[in-house]
Amino acid sequence: MIFILDLVKIETTCSLESFRKFIIISTCRSFIPESYLHDFEVFPEREDGPGAIYIEAADKVTLKKIREMTFVNAKEILGIIYSSKSGNTQLKWRQTRRRSGKVQGNASPNALVNLVEAGVLSQEWVDEYLRTSQAQSQGHGEQTKTMAEPESQENTAPPA
């Protein structure tokens, strides 16, 4: 049986570093300079239009432009707006305290894979979502597209 997954409404908490890692995995993993990859204050941004990524920060300095990405050094991040080039994934990270925040929006199946790899969502959460959606589609002919990871299970990146 093939199970087609629609867009998933995401609402969860995660660390700033996990969301930063998600953006890098989704956009520039193959060409980000190694020094930028390991610097937790460096974020990729992309101009307005399809696939725009914007970092809202108290202090932000442009470092270098590579391909369509502009790498910035940002401190005191207040929020991040991420949209995929396809337009299917639209996510916002908003600071709730220091380097923790809340992620909200819609994610494509490909983005779900990247969210798990980055530690924003757990594999268990996705597995449960698939089980629930599959059961609902078989029983009711509909899918519920919203699930939130429990607030108490905040995912954080391991210390560097």
Stockholm file with secondary structure:
# STOCKHOLM 1.0

chainA/1-160         MIFILDLVKIETTCSLESFRKFIIISTCRSFIPESYLHDFEVFPEREDGPGAIYIEAADKVTLKKIREMTFVNAKEILGIIYSSKSGNTQLKWRQTRRRSGKVQGNASPNALVNLVEAGVLSQEWVDEYLRTSQAQSQGHGEQTKTMAEPESQENTAPPA
#=GR chainA/1-160 SS CCCCCCCEEEEEEEEHHHHHHHHHHHHTTTTSCHHHHTCTTEEEEECSSTTCEEEEEEEEEEEEEETTEEEEEEEEEEEEEEECTTSCCEEEEEEEETTEEEEEEEECHHHHHHHHHHTSSCHHHHHHHHHHHHHHHHHHSCCCCEEECCTTSCBCCCCC
#=GC SS_cons         CCCCCCCEEEEEEEEHHHHHHHHHHHHTTTTSCHHHHTCTTEEEEECSSTTCEEEEEEEEEEEEEETTEEEEEEEEEEEEEEECTTSCCEEEEEEEETTEEEEEEEECHHHHHHHHHHTSSCHHHHHHHHHHHHHHHHHHSCCCCEEECCTTSCBCCCCC
//
